[in-house]
């Protein structure tokens, strides 16, 4: 197996995990002491906690999304012997833009959230958490290829992958909910 590919078992676990937010709500990640050593300061910080005020995808908050991305990145990098601390921290902070992106353009006139939010998140991460150069790069490049410059580090690709994987699962869960709760009953009843 290529050391850069997930095994079938890792993919299966990742799919289940990304589609089920209950482990975040139950704070199951808090049972992983090694993870908490990496990110405990961020999780406890009021600025990070404020990310619960913003919806990311569907009904998933920005905070929940970032915890999912962070913990998935942590587990993948740890299993490969890569820098799991930087991946976990960057995963938590990759969307620290601190506004509702659904209304931001209308309220401010600033468009192109997908292109601009990595820099805003990185600047906020520097301001509140004093992150490393590697963590800066992981946050700044997490939207590649939408943003033109790819990550410098393998951990950046892990964060990027975890972000897309979790985002798709969040959107997919909401599409399924919409189909089964609103669209299909109208056609059956």
N, C-alpha and C positions, 0 to 999 in steps of 0.2 A: 504494500500500500504506500502511496505517496504520502509523505509526512505532512503535506499541505492539504490533504483531503480528509474530510470527516468519514468515519466508518459508517456503515449502514445503521449500526446500533446508535451511534452518536446522532445521526440524522433523525432517526425515529424519536429519540428522546428529545431532541431540539424541537421537532414539530409538535409533540405533545405539550411540551413546556411552554412554547411561544403561544399556543392556542388557549392555554389555561392560565388565567391571571390569579387564580385563587391562592397559589403558593406565595405570591407577592402580598396579597391582602392578609394572609395568615403570618406573614413575615418569616417564612421558612428559611430564607437566606440568612437570617440572624442566628441560625444554629451552626453556621459554618464559621468557626472562629478565625480561620486563616483569611477568609473573605473580609470579615469585619476588621481585622488588623489592617487591611489595605484601605478600607473605605469608611471606617466608622466615623471619622471626623466629618466627612462629607454628609453621610446619612443623618447625623445629628444637627447639622447646621440649619438655621432658620431659612436661609436663602434656598437651600436645596428643598427643604420642606414646603416652601412656597410654590414649588412646581406642581403640587397637588391642585392648585388653583387654575391650571391650564389644561385643556383637553388636547391630546396629541392626535389620536386616530379614533374616530367613533366615540366610544365612551371611556377609552383608556386615557388616564391622565399622563401628563408629561413625566411626572415622577415615577409612576408605575412602569412606563415604557423604558425609562432610563435604567431603572433597577433591572428589568429583564435583559436589556442589552448588556449592562455591566456584568451581571452574574453569568450570562452565557459566555461572554468574552473571557471572563476570569477562568471559567471551567475549561474552555477550549485551550487557552494559552497555558494553563497549569498542566494539562494533560500532555502538552507537547514540549514542555520545558522552556517555554518562551516567557517574556516579561509579563506575567499575569497581574502584577500590581499596577503597572501603568495601564494595561488594558482595562482593568476593573475601574480605575479612577477616571480614565477618559470616557469609558462607557457611561458612567454616572453623569458626567458633565457635558457630553456631546451635544445635548439640546438645551443647555442652560441659557437660552436666549431671553427668558423671563417676560414673555408677552403671549397673548392669544394670537397665534398666527392666522387664525380664521378671520379675524377682524382687523389685523394690524395694517394692512395696505389701505383699507377704507378709512381708518382712523388717522393714519400718519402720512399717507401718500407714498410710503416706501413699499415698492413691489419686489417681486422675485425672492421671496422668503427662502426657497430651496437653494438659491445661490448665495444668499447673504447670511443666513443664520449660523453657519459654522464659525465665522469670524466673530459674530456677536457672542456666541457661546464661549469661544476661546477667551475673548477679552473678559467676560464675566468670570470665567474660571481662574484666570490670572488674578483678577481683582480680589476675589473672595477666598481663593485656595492656594495661590502661589504654586502653580503646577510646574512640572519639569518640561524641558524642551521636547522630549518624546511625547508626553501627554498633550502638549500644544499641537504637535503635528497630527496625532491621532484624532483630535477634535476637529482641527481645521480641514482635514482631508476626508472626513467620514461621508461626504456626499459625492465622492468620485464615482462615476465619470460625469455626473452633472456639473460638478466643478472640475476644471480642466487638469489640475495637478494631482497625481495619485499619491497615496501615503508612502512615506520613506521606509516604513518598518512593517514586517509581517503582522505585528499586532494591530496595525492600522487596518489591514485587510480583514482581520478578525472582527474588529469593532464595526467596520463597514458592513460586513456580512451579517453580523448579529442584528444590526440596526434594520437592515432590509428584511431579514427573516422575521423579526418580531413585528415590524410594521405591516408586512403582508399578512401575518397571522391575525393581527388586530383588525385590520380592514376586512379580512376574510370572515372572521367571526361575526362582524357586524353585518356583512352582506348576507351570511347564512341566517342570522337573526331576522333581518328585514324580509328575506324571501319566505321564511317559514312562519313568521308572525304577522306579516301584513299582506304580502302579495298572494301567496298560495291560498290562504283562507278565503279571500275575495272570489277566487275562481272556483272554489269548491262549494261555497255556501250559497 
